[in-house]
Each structure stands twice: as C-alpha cells, then as structure tokens.
C-alpha cells in the first residue's frame, strides 16, 4: 500500500506537542497591524493550543503526526 500524504496546508500551519495536542498561531497577524489595538497585537503573540473539537479535524490531515 502507498503511504498516506499529509495535507500541505496543515503541515505549514500546525504542529503537534509532545502530548499530542495541536499548536497553532493566532489569526489576523499577517498585515493591517495599524488597524489593530496594541492589546490585540500583544495578546496574539506566539502560539496557542486548539480546542479538542477543532484539533480532531486537523489530526485527520496529519496521519503521521
């Protein structure tokens, strides 16, 4: 049997933690920072964990983790 392929868009946007949770970056940080408040920019720094329901969907596209 051929190997299953990881979805390219998922491999670029998400990563798994050691415990198997899905890590993602915050939305709305690519451009247009002048419109955002300083609080928004500050709070959207770094990464966060996805909710369990959404992570379940993402894991289907990452067959090998």
CHARMM internal coordinates of N, CA and C (Angstrom, degrees):
IC EDIT
DIST 1 N 1 CA 1.4569
DIST 1 CA 1 C 1.5344
ANGL 1 N 1 CA 1 C 109.95
DIST 1 C 2 N 1.3204
ANGL 1 CA 1 C 2 N 116.64
DIHE 1 N 1 CA 1 C 2 N 142.39
DIST 2 N 2 CA 1.4669
ANGL 1 C 2 N 2 CA 118.42
DIHE 1 CA 1 C 2 N 2 CA 176.12
DIST 2 CA 2 C 1.5300
ANGL 2 N 2 CA 2 C 111.45
DIHE 1 C 2 N 2 CA 2 C -72.67
DIST 2 C 3 N 1.3116
ANGL 2 CA 2 C 3 N 114.73
DIHE 2 N 2 CA 2 C 3 N 159.49
DIST 3 N 3 CA 1.4615
ANGL 2 C 3 N 3 CA 119.73
DIHE 2 CA 2 C 3 N 3 CA 178.03
DIST 3 CA 3 C 1.5294
ANGL 3 N 3 CA 3 C 109.80
DIHE 2 C 3 N 3 CA 3 C -72.93
DIST 3 C 4 N 1.3315
ANGL 3 CA 3 C 4 N 115.78
DIHE 3 N 3 CA 3 C 4 N 151.18
DIST 4 N 4 CA 1.4580
ANGL 3 C 4 N 4 CA 120.34
DIHE 3 CA 3 C 4 N 4 CA 174.24
DIST 4 CA 4 C 1.5246
ANGL 4 N 4 CA 4 C 108.47
DIHE 3 C 4 N 4 CA 4 C -79.47
DIST 4 C 5 N 1.3216
ANGL 4 CA 4 C 5 N 115.95
DIHE 4 N 4 CA 4 C 5 N 145.48
DIST 5 N 5 CA 1.4580
ANGL 4 C 5 N 5 CA 119.42
DIHE 4 CA 4 C 5 N 5 CA -179.89
DIST 5 CA 5 C 1.5239
ANGL 5 N 5 CA 5 C 110.90
DIHE 4 C 5 N 5 CA 5 C -97.67
DIST 5 C 6 N 1.3356
ANGL 5 CA 5 C 6 N 114.90
DIHE 5 N 5 CA 5 C 6 N 141.98
DIST 6 N 6 CA 1.4592
ANGL 5 C 6 N 6 CA 121.03
DIHE 5 CA 5 C 6 N 6 CA 173.26
DIST 6 CA 6 C 1.5200
ANGL 6 N 6 CA 6 C 107.84
DIHE 5 C 6 N 6 CA 6 C -79.17
DIST 6 C 7 N 1.3336
ANGL 6 CA 6 C 7 N 116.90
DIHE 6 N 6 CA 6 C 7 N 137.75
DIST 7 N 7 CA 1.4618
ANGL 6 C 7 N 7 CA 121.62
DIHE 6 CA 6 C 7 N 7 CA 177.55
DIST 7 CA 7 C 1.5218
ANGL 7 N 7 CA 7 C 109.04
DIHE 6 C 7 N 7 CA 7 C -62.95
DIST 7 C 8 N 1.3331
ANGL 7 CA 7 C 8 N 116.97
DIHE 7 N 7 CA 7 C 8 N 125.71
DIST 8 N 8 CA 1.4694
ANGL 7 C 8 N 8 CA 121.00
DIHE 7 CA 7 C 8 N 8 CA -174.87
DIST 8 CA 8 C 1.5232
ANGL 8 N 8 CA 8 C 112.28
DIHE 7 C 8 N 8 CA 8 C -60.76
DIST 8 C 9 N 1.3299
ANGL 8 CA 8 C 9 N 117.18
DIHE 8 N 8 CA 8 C 9 N -38.91
DIST 9 N 9 CA 1.4557
ANGL 8 C 9 N 9 CA 119.59
DIHE 8 CA 8 C 9 N 9 CA -178.69
DIST 9 CA 9 C 1.5263
ANGL 9 N 9 CA 9 C 111.21
DIHE 8 C 9 N 9 CA 9 C -66.56
DIST 9 C 10 N 1.3198
ANGL 9 CA 9 C 10 N 116.80
DIHE 9 N 9 CA 9 C 10 N -34.47
DIST 10 N 10 CA 1.4675
ANGL 9 C 10 N 10 CA 121.09
DIHE 9 CA 9 C 10 N 10 CA 179.78
DIST 10 CA 10 C 1.5212
ANGL 10 N 10 CA 10 C 110.75
DIHE 9 C 10 N 10 CA 10 C -71.55
DIST 10 C 11 N 1.3108
ANGL 10 CA 10 C 11 N 116.42
DIHE 10 N 10 CA 10 C 11 N -39.23
DIST 11 N 11 CA 1.4647
ANGL 10 C 11 N 11 CA 119.76
DIHE 10 CA 10 C 11 N 11 CA -178.18
DIST 11 CA 11 C 1.5246
ANGL 11 N 11 CA 11 C 111.45
DIHE 10 C 11 N 11 CA 11 C -65.13
DIST 11 C 12 N 1.3500
ANGL 11 CA 11 C 12 N 116.91
DIHE 11 N 11 CA 11 C 12 N -28.51
DIST 12 N 12 CA 1.4557
ANGL 11 C 12 N 12 CA 120.83
DIHE 11 CA 11 C 12 N 12 CA 179.53
DIST 12 CA 12 C 1.5297
ANGL 12 N 12 CA 12 C 112.49
DIHE 11 C 12 N 12 CA 12 C -81.15
DIST 12 C 13 N 1.3282
ANGL 12 CA 12 C 13 N 117.49
DIHE 12 N 12 CA 12 C 13 N -28.11
DIST 13 N 13 CA 1.4631
ANGL 12 C 13 N 13 CA 120.49
DIHE 12 CA 12 C 13 N 13 CA -169.43
DIST 13 CA 13 C 1.5232
ANGL 13 N 13 CA 13 C 115.49
DIHE 12 C 13 N 13 CA 13 C -104.26
DIST 13 C 14 N 1.3311
ANGL 13 CA 13 C 14 N 117.93
DIHE 13 N 13 CA 13 C 14 N -22.64
DIST 14 N 14 CA 1.4587
ANGL 13 C 14 N 14 CA 120.65
DIHE 13 CA 13 C 14 N 14 CA -172.94
DIST 14 CA 14 C 1.5180
ANGL 14 N 14 CA 14 C 110.44
DIHE 13 C 14 N 14 CA 14 C -129.61
DIST 14 C 15 N 1.3386
ANGL 14 CA 14 C 15 N 115.57
DIHE 14 N 14 CA 14 C 15 N 156.24
DIST 15 N 15 CA 1.4609
ANGL 14 C 15 N 15 CA 120.71
DIHE 14 CA 14 C 15 N 15 CA 171.94
DIST 15 CA 15 C 1.5170
ANGL 15 N 15 CA 15 C 108.09
DIHE 14 C 15 N 15 CA 15 C -142.59
DIST 15 C 16 N 1.3166
ANGL 15 CA 15 C 16 N 115.90
DIHE 15 N 15 CA 15 C 16 N 160.25
DIST 16 N 16 CA 1.4586
ANGL 15 C 16 N 16 CA 121.15
DIHE 15 CA 15 C 16 N 16 CA -179.25
DIST 16 CA 16 C 1.5211
ANGL 16 N 16 CA 16 C 110.06
DIHE 15 C 16 N 16 CA 16 C -100.87
DIST 16 C 17 N 1.3306
ANGL 16 CA 16 C 17 N 116.07
DIHE 16 N 16 CA 16 C 17 N 144.10
DIST 17 N 17 CA 1.4520
ANGL 16 C 17 N 17 CA 121.01
DIHE 16 CA 16 C 17 N 17 CA 173.71
DIST 17 CA 17 C 1.5342
ANGL 17 N 17 CA 17 C 108.22
DIHE 16 C 17 N 17 CA 17 C -83.92
DIST 17 C 18 N 1.3085
ANGL 17 CA 17 C 18 N 116.83
DIHE 17 N 17 CA 17 C 18 N 174.17
DIST 18 N 18 CA 1.4601
ANGL 17 C 18 N 18 CA 120.90
DIHE 17 CA 17 C 18 N 18 CA -179.82
DIST 18 CA 18 C 1.5262
ANGL 18 N 18 CA 18 C 111.84
DIHE 17 C 18 N 18 CA 18 C -64.13
DIST 18 C 19 N 1.3453
ANGL 18 CA 18 C 19 N 116.47
DIHE 18 N 18 CA 18 C 19 N -29.59
DIST 19 N 19 CA 1.4567
ANGL 18 C 19 N 19 CA 119.69
DIHE 18 CA 18 C 19 N 19 CA -179.83
DIST 19 CA 19 C 1.5295
ANGL 19 N 19 CA 19 C 112.68
DIHE 18 C 19 N 19 CA 19 C -87.69
DIST 19 C 20 N 1.3505
ANGL 19 CA 19 C 20 N 116.65
DIHE 19 N 19 CA 19 C 20 N -0.12
DIST 20 N 20 CA 1.4602
ANGL 19 C 20 N 20 CA 120.13
DIHE 19 CA 19 C 20 N 20 CA 175.55
DIST 20 CA 20 C 1.5144
ANGL 20 N 20 CA 20 C 115.08
DIHE 19 C 20 N 20 CA 20 C 95.56
DIST 20 C 21 N 1.3169
ANGL 20 CA 20 C 21 N 117.86
DIHE 20 N 20 CA 20 C 21 N 7.51
DIST 21 N 21 CA 1.4637
ANGL 20 C 21 N 21 CA 120.05
DIHE 20 CA 20 C 21 N 21 CA 177.01
DIST 21 CA 21 C 1.5268
ANGL 21 N 21 CA 21 C 109.14
DIHE 20 C 21 N 21 CA 21 C -83.12
DIST 21 C 22 N 1.3256
ANGL 21 CA 21 C 22 N 116.69
DIHE 21 N 21 CA 21 C 22 N 158.99
DIST 22 N 22 CA 1.4586
ANGL 21 C 22 N 22 CA 121.07
DIHE 21 CA 21 C 22 N 22 CA -177.16
DIST 22 CA 22 C 1.5233
ANGL 22 N 22 CA 22 C 109.76
DIHE 21 C 22 N 22 CA 22 C -98.83
DIST 22 C 23 N 1.3347
ANGL 22 CA 22 C 23 N 115.65
DIHE 22 N 22 CA 22 C 23 N 126.22
DIST 23 N 23 CA 1.4559
ANGL 22 C 23 N 23 CA 122.20
DIHE 22 CA 22 C 23 N 23 CA 179.13
DIST 23 CA 23 C 1.5236
ANGL 23 N 23 CA 23 C 108.69
DIHE 22 C 23 N 23 CA 23 C -100.22
DIST 23 C 24 N 1.3245
ANGL 23 CA 23 C 24 N 116.14
DIHE 23 N 23 CA 23 C 24 N 138.30
DIST 24 N 24 CA 1.4643
ANGL 23 C 24 N 24 CA 121.21
DIHE 23 CA 23 C 24 N 24 CA 178.65
DIST 24 CA 24 C 1.5170
ANGL 24 N 24 CA 24 C 109.68
DIHE 23 C 24 N 24 CA 24 C -139.01
DIST 24 C 25 N 1.3447
ANGL 24 CA 24 C 25 N 115.17
DIHE 24 N 24 CA 24 C 25 N 161.82
DIST 25 N 25 CA 1.4547
ANGL 24 C 25 N 25 CA 119.17
DIHE 24 CA 24 C 25 N 25 CA 173.65
DIST 25 CA 25 C 1.5207
ANGL 25 N 25 CA 25 C 108.49
DIHE 24 C 25 N 25 CA 25 C -93.90
DIST 25 C 26 N 1.3083
ANGL 25 CA 25 C 26 N 116.07
DIHE 25 N 25 CA 25 C 26 N 164.87
DIST 26 N 26 CA 1.4624
ANGL 25 C 26 N 26 CA 120.97
DIHE 25 CA 25 C 26 N 26 CA -178.86
DIST 26 CA 26 C 1.5218
ANGL 26 N 26 CA 26 C 110.54
DIHE 25 C 26 N 26 CA 26 C -76.16
DIST 26 C 27 N 1.3216
ANGL 26 CA 26 C 27 N 116.52
DIHE 26 N 26 CA 26 C 27 N 149.58
DIST 27 N 27 CA 1.4618
ANGL 26 C 27 N 27 CA 121.80
DIHE 26 CA 26 C 27 N 27 CA 177.14
DIST 27 CA 27 C 1.5213
ANGL 27 N 27 CA 27 C 109.89
DIHE 26 C 27 N 27 CA 27 C -81.91
DIST 27 C 28 N 1.3382
ANGL 27 CA 27 C 28 N 115.52
DIHE 27 N 27 CA 27 C 28 N 158.51
DIST 28 N 28 CA 1.4541
ANGL 27 C 28 N 28 CA 120.89
DIHE 27 CA 27 C 28 N 28 CA 173.87
DIST 28 CA 28 C 1.5104
ANGL 28 N 28 CA 28 C 114.49
DIHE 27 C 28 N 28 CA 28 C 79.52
DIST 28 C 29 N 1.3370
ANGL 28 CA 28 C 29 N 118.24
DIHE 28 N 28 CA 28 C 29 N 32.95
DIST 29 N 29 CA 1.4598
ANGL 28 C 29 N 29 CA 120.64
DIHE 28 CA 28 C 29 N 29 CA -178.28
DIST 29 CA 29 C 1.5337
ANGL 29 N 29 CA 29 C 112.76
DIHE 28 C 29 N 29 CA 29 C -122.69
DIST 29 C 30 N 1.3125
ANGL 29 CA 29 C 30 N 118.79
DIHE 29 N 29 CA 29 C 30 N 10.74
DIST 30 N 30 CA 1.4667
ANGL 29 C 30 N 30 CA 120.19
DIHE 29 CA 29 C 30 N 30 CA -174.96
DIST 30 CA 30 C 1.5255
ANGL 30 N 30 CA 30 C 112.16
DIHE 29 C 30 N 30 CA 30 C -87.06
DIST 30 C 31 N 1.3124
ANGL 30 CA 30 C 31 N 117.29
DIHE 30 N 30 CA 30 C 31 N -38.61
DIST 31 N 31 CA 1.4634
ANGL 30 C 31 N 31 CA 120.30
DIHE 30 CA 30 C 31 N 31 CA -178.88
DIST 31 CA 31 C 1.5227
ANGL 31 N 31 CA 31 C 108.09
DIHE 30 C 31 N 31 CA 31 C -157.13
DIST 31 C 32 N 1.3462
ANGL 31 CA 31 C 32 N 116.08
DIHE 31 N 31 CA 31 C 32 N 171.71
DIST 32 N 32 CA 1.4615
ANGL 31 C 32 N 32 CA 120.67
DIHE 31 CA 31 C 32 N 32 CA 178.17
DIST 32 CA 32 C 1.5149
ANGL 32 N 32 CA 32 C 113.71
DIHE 31 C 32 N 32 CA 32 C 74.10
DIST 32 C 33 N 1.3305
ANGL 32 CA 32 C 33 N 117.65
DIHE 32 N 32 CA 32 C 33 N 33.03
DIST 33 N 33 CA 1.4660
ANGL 32 C 33 N 33 CA 120.19
DIHE 32 CA 32 C 33 N 33 CA -178.55
DIST 33 CA 33 C 1.5267
ANGL 33 N 33 CA 33 C 112.20
DIHE 32 C 33 N 33 CA 33 C -67.67
DIST 33 C 34 N 1.3357
ANGL 33 CA 33 C 34 N 116.91
DIHE 33 N 33 CA 33 C 34 N -22.33
DIST 34 N 34 CA 1.4688
ANGL 33 C 34 N 34 CA 120.34
DIHE 33 CA 33 C 34 N 34 CA -178.72
DIST 34 CA 34 C 1.5294
ANGL 34 N 34 CA 34 C 110.59
DIHE 33 C 34 N 34 CA 34 C -64.36
DIST 34 C 35 N 1.3322
ANGL 34 CA 34 C 35 N 116.77
DIHE 34 N 34 CA 34 C 35 N -27.69
DIST 35 N 35 CA 1.4701
ANGL 34 C 35 N 35 CA 121.33
DIHE 34 CA 34 C 35 N 35 CA -179.65
DIST 35 CA 35 C 1.5230
ANGL 35 N 35 CA 35 C 112.08
DIHE 34 C 35 N 35 CA 35 C -80.01
DIST 35 C 36 N 1.3120
ANGL 35 CA 35 C 36 N 116.85
DIHE 35 N 35 CA 35 C 36 N -24.79
DIST 36 N 36 CA 1.4586
ANGL 35 C 36 N 36 CA 120.66
DIHE 35 CA 35 C 36 N 36 CA -175.07
DIST 36 CA 36 C 1.5301
ANGL 36 N 36 CA 36 C 110.39
DIHE 35 C 36 N 36 CA 36 C -81.06
DIST 36 C 37 N 1.3150
ANGL 36 CA 36 C 37 N 115.63
DIHE 36 N 36 CA 36 C 37 N 150.09
DIST 37 N 37 CA 1.4595
ANGL 36 C 37 N 37 CA 118.73
DIHE 36 CA 36 C 37 N 37 CA 174.95
DIST 37 CA 37 C 1.5182
ANGL 37 N 37 CA 37 C 108.89
DIHE 36 C 37 N 37 CA 37 C -76.51
DIST 37 C 38 N 1.3154
ANGL 37 CA 37 C 38 N 116.00
DIHE 37 N 37 CA 37 C 38 N 159.63
DIST 38 N 38 CA 1.4670
ANGL 37 C 38 N 38 CA 120.07
DIHE 37 CA 37 C 38 N 38 CA 178.64
DIST 38 CA 38 C 1.5205
ANGL 38 N 38 CA 38 C 110.51
DIHE 37 C 38 N 38 CA 38 C -62.15
DIST 38 C 39 N 1.3184
ANGL 38 CA 38 C 39 N 116.95
DIHE 38 N 38 CA 38 C 39 N -32.66
DIST 39 N 39 CA 1.4561
ANGL 38 C 39 N 39 CA 120.92
DIHE 38 CA 38 C 39 N 39 CA 178.97
DIST 39 CA 39 C 1.5262
ANGL 39 N 39 CA 39 C 110.90
DIHE 38 C 39 N 39 CA 39 C -65.29
DIST 39 C 40 N 1.3364
ANGL 39 CA 39 C 40 N 116.50
DIHE 39 N 39 CA 39 C 40 N -41.32
DIST 40 N 40 CA 1.4625
ANGL 39 C 40 N 40 CA 120.05
DIHE 39 CA 39 C 40 N 40 CA 178.22
DIST 40 CA 40 C 1.5232
ANGL 40 N 40 CA 40 C 110.92
DIHE 39 C 40 N 40 CA 40 C -62.84
DIST 40 C 41 N 1.3272
ANGL 40 CA 40 C 41 N 115.83
DIHE 40 N 40 CA 40 C 41 N -47.15
DIST 41 N 41 CA 1.4653
ANGL 40 C 41 N 41 CA 120.77
DIHE 40 CA 40 C 41 N 41 CA -179.26
DIST 41 CA 41 C 1.5250
ANGL 41 N 41 CA 41 C 110.16
DIHE 40 C 41 N 41 CA 41 C -59.81
DIST 41 C 42 N 1.3178
ANGL 41 CA 41 C 42 N 116.60
DIHE 41 N 41 CA 41 C 42 N -42.81
DIST 42 N 42 CA 1.4645
ANGL 41 C 42 N 42 CA 121.98
DIHE 41 CA 41 C 42 N 42 CA -178.96
DIST 42 CA 42 C 1.5263
ANGL 42 N 42 CA 42 C 111.33
DIHE 41 C 42 N 42 CA 42 C -66.63
DIST 42 C 43 N 1.3354
ANGL 42 CA 42 C 43 N 116.79
DIHE 42 N 42 CA 42 C 43 N -43.24
DIST 43 N 43 CA 1.4615
ANGL 42 C 43 N 43 CA 120.30
DIHE 42 CA 42 C 43 N 43 CA -176.79
DIST 43 CA 43 C 1.5202
ANGL 43 N 43 CA 43 C 113.13
DIHE 42 C 43 N 43 CA 43 C -73.82
DIST 43 C 44 N 1.3291
ANGL 43 CA 43 C 44 N 117.97
DIHE 43 N 43 CA 43 C 44 N -21.16
DIST 44 N 44 CA 1.4577
ANGL 43 C 44 N 44 CA 120.84
DIHE 43 CA 43 C 44 N 44 CA -179.04
DIST 44 CA 44 C 1.5241
ANGL 44 N 44 CA 44 C 113.29
DIHE 43 C 44 N 44 CA 44 C -95.68
DIST 44 C 45 N 1.3120
ANGL 44 CA 44 C 45 N 116.38
DIHE 44 N 44 CA 44 C 45 N 13.96
DIST 45 N 45 CA 1.4561
ANGL 44 C 45 N 45 CA 121.08
DIHE 44 CA 44 C 45 N 45 CA 177.10
DIST 45 CA 45 C 1.5266
ANGL 45 N 45 CA 45 C 109.65
DIHE 44 C 45 N 45 CA 45 C -73.72
DIST 45 C 46 N 1.3102
ANGL 45 CA 45 C 46 N 117.81
DIHE 45 N 45 CA 45 C 46 N 144.47
DIST 46 N 46 CA 1.4653
ANGL 45 C 46 N 46 CA 120.76
DIHE 45 CA 45 C 46 N 46 CA 174.55
DIST 46 CA 46 C 1.5215
ANGL 46 N 46 CA 46 C 112.65
DIHE 45 C 46 N 46 CA 46 C 79.15
DIST 46 C 47 N 1.3209
ANGL 46 CA 46 C 47 N 116.44
DIHE 46 N 46 CA 46 C 47 N -149.38
DIST 47 N 47 CA 1.4620
ANGL 46 C 47 N 47 CA 122.26
DIHE 46 CA 46 C 47 N 47 CA -175.28
DIST 47 CA 47 C 1.5281
ANGL 47 N 47 CA 47 C 110.01
DIHE 46 C 47 N 47 CA 47 C -128.57
DIST 47 C 48 N 1.3320
ANGL 47 CA 47 C 48 N 114.75
DIHE 47 N 47 CA 47 C 48 N 169.56
DIST 48 N 48 CA 1.4544
ANGL 47 C 48 N 48 CA 121.32
DIHE 47 CA 47 C 48 N 48 CA 177.97
DIST 48 CA 48 C 1.5206
ANGL 48 N 48 CA 48 C 108.45
DIHE 47 C 48 N 48 CA 48 C -144.24
DIST 48 C 49 N 1.3257
ANGL 48 CA 48 C 49 N 117.15
DIHE 48 N 48 CA 48 C 49 N 170.45
DIST 49 N 49 CA 1.4487
ANGL 48 C 49 N 49 CA 121.78
DIHE 48 CA 48 C 49 N 49 CA 178.31
DIST 49 CA 49 C 1.5210
ANGL 49 N 49 CA 49 C 110.17
DIHE 48 C 49 N 49 CA 49 C -96.23
DIST 49 C 50 N 1.3200
ANGL 49 CA 49 C 50 N 115.99
DIHE 49 N 49 CA 49 C 50 N 145.00
DIST 50 N 50 CA 1.4644
ANGL 49 C 50 N 50 CA 120.40
DIHE 49 CA 49 C 50 N 50 CA 179.08
DIST 50 CA 50 C 1.5164
ANGL 50 N 50 CA 50 C 110.05
DIHE 49 C 50 N 50 CA 50 C -80.44
DIST 50 C 51 N 1.3354
ANGL 50 CA 50 C 51 N 115.38
DIHE 50 N 50 CA 50 C 51 N 156.66
DIST 51 N 51 CA 1.4586
ANGL 50 C 51 N 51 CA 119.78
DIHE 50 CA 50 C 51 N 51 CA 175.08
DIST 51 CA 51 C 1.5286
ANGL 51 N 51 CA 51 C 108.66
DIHE 50 C 51 N 51 CA 51 C -67.88
DIST 51 C 52 N 1.3162
ANGL 51 CA 51 C 52 N 116.57
DIHE 51 N 51 CA 51 C 52 N 157.61
DIST 52 N 52 CA 1.4637
ANGL 51 C 52 N 52 CA 121.09
DIHE 51 CA 51 C 52 N 52 CA -176.10
DIST 52 CA 52 C 1.5223
ANGL 52 N 52 CA 52 C 112.49
DIHE 51 C 52 N 52 CA 52 C -60.64
DIST 52 C 53 N 1.3387
ANGL 52 CA 52 C 53 N 116.95
DIHE 52 N 52 CA 52 C 53 N -39.15
DIST 53 N 53 CA 1.4559
ANGL 52 C 53 N 53 CA 120.77
DIHE 52 CA 52 C 53 N 53 CA -178.36
DIST 53 CA 53 C 1.5318
ANGL 53 N 53 CA 53 C 111.30
DIHE 52 C 53 N 53 CA 53 C -65.04
DIST 53 C 54 N 1.3330
ANGL 53 CA 53 C 54 N 116.65
DIHE 53 N 53 CA 53 C 54 N -42.79
DIST 54 N 54 CA 1.4612
ANGL 53 C 54 N 54 CA 120.44
DIHE 53 CA 53 C 54 N 54 CA 179.62
DIST 54 CA 54 C 1.5284
ANGL 54 N 54 CA 54 C 111.25
DIHE 53 C 54 N 54 CA 54 C -73.41
DIST 54 C 55 N 1.3200
ANGL 54 CA 54 C 55 N 116.90
DIHE 54 N 54 CA 54 C 55 N -36.05
DIST 55 N 55 CA 1.4577
ANGL 54 C 55 N 55 CA 121.13
DIHE 54 CA 54 C 55 N 55 CA -179.57
DIST 55 CA 55 C 1.5260
ANGL 55 N 55 CA 55 C 110.91
DIHE 54 C 55 N 55 CA 55 C -63.81
DIST 55 C 56 N 1.3127
ANGL 55 CA 55 C 56 N 116.50
DIHE 55 N 55 CA 55 C 56 N -33.37
DIST 56 N 56 CA 1.4645
ANGL 55 C 56 N 56 CA 121.58
DIHE 55 CA 55 C 56 N 56 CA 179.16
DIST 56 CA 56 C 1.5319
ANGL 56 N 56 CA 56 C 110.77
DIHE 55 C 56 N 56 CA 56 C -61.01
DIST 56 C 57 N 1.3328
ANGL 56 CA 56 C 57 N 116.30
DIHE 56 N 56 CA 56 C 57 N -39.85
DIST 57 N 57 CA 1.4610
ANGL 56 C 57 N 57 CA 121.60
DIHE 56 CA 56 C 57 N 57 CA 178.69
DIST 57 CA 57 C 1.5279
ANGL 57 N 57 CA 57 C 110.30
DIHE 56 C 57 N 57 CA 57 C -67.14
DIST 57 C 58 N 1.3168
ANGL 57 CA 57 C 58 N 116.99
DIHE 57 N 57 CA 57 C 58 N -44.78
DIST 58 N 58 CA 1.4496
ANGL 57 C 58 N 58 CA 122.25
DIHE 57 CA 57 C 58 N 58 CA -177.02
DIST 58 CA 58 C 1.5362
ANGL 58 N 58 CA 58 C 110.68
DIHE 57 C 58 N 58 CA 58 C -64.90
DIST 58 C 59 N 1.3229
ANGL 58 CA 58 C 59 N 117.06
DIHE 58 N 58 CA 58 C 59 N -38.32
DIST 59 N 59 CA 1.4639
ANGL 58 C 59 N 59 CA 120.10
DIHE 58 CA 58 C 59 N 59 CA -177.31
DIST 59 CA 59 C 1.5325
ANGL 59 N 59 CA 59 C 112.87
DIHE 58 C 59 N 59 CA 59 C -65.09
DIST 59 C 60 N 1.3364
ANGL 59 CA 59 C 60 N 116.82
DIHE 59 N 59 CA 59 C 60 N -23.89
DIST 60 N 60 CA 1.4698
ANGL 59 C 60 N 60 CA 119.42
DIHE 59 CA 59 C 60 N 60 CA 176.13
DIST 60 CA 60 C 1.5191
ANGL 60 N 60 CA 60 C 111.89
DIHE 59 C 60 N 60 CA 60 C -64.86
DIST 60 C 61 N 1.3367
ANGL 60 CA 60 C 61 N 116.28
DIHE 60 N 60 CA 60 C 61 N -29.05
DIST 61 N 61 CA 1.4530
ANGL 60 C 61 N 61 CA 121.12
DIHE 60 CA 60 C 61 N 61 CA -179.85
DIST 61 CA 61 C 1.5268
ANGL 61 N 61 CA 61 C 112.93
DIHE 60 C 61 N 61 CA 61 C -87.90
DIST 61 C 62 N 1.3464
ANGL 61 CA 61 C 62 N 117.06
DIHE 61 N 61 CA 61 C 62 N -3.77
DIST 62 N 62 CA 1.4627
ANGL 61 C 62 N 62 CA 122.08
DIHE 61 CA 61 C 62 N 62 CA 179.36
DIST 62 CA 62 C 1.5242
ANGL 62 N 62 CA 62 C 108.67
DIHE 61 C 62 N 62 CA 62 C -120.21
DIST 62 C 63 N 1.3107
ANGL 62 CA 62 C 63 N 118.47
DIHE 62 N 62 CA 62 C 63 N 75.79
DIST 63 N 63 CA 1.4631
ANGL 62 C 63 N 63 CA 119.79
DIHE 62 CA 62 C 63 N 63 CA -173.05
DIST 63 CA 63 C 1.5322
ANGL 63 N 63 CA 63 C 114.59
DIHE 62 C 63 N 63 CA 63 C -62.96
DIST 63 C 64 N 1.3351
ANGL 63 CA 63 C 64 N 117.71
DIHE 63 N 63 CA 63 C 64 N -27.38
DIST 64 N 64 CA 1.4597
ANGL 63 C 64 N 64 CA 120.01
DIHE 63 CA 63 C 64 N 64 CA -177.05
DIST 64 CA 64 C 1.5270
ANGL 64 N 64 CA 64 C 113.03
DIHE 63 C 64 N 64 CA 64 C -111.74
DIST 64 C 65 N 1.3095
ANGL 64 CA 64 C 65 N 116.95
DIHE 64 N 64 CA 64 C 65 N 13.70
DIST 65 N 65 CA 1.4522
ANGL 64 C 65 N 65 CA 120.85
DIHE 64 CA 64 C 65 N 65 CA 175.06
DIST 65 CA 65 C 1.4835
ANGL 65 N 65 CA 65 C 115.95
DIHE 64 C 65 N 65 CA 65 C 80.51
END
COOR INIT
IC SEED 1 N 1 CA 1 C
IC BUILD
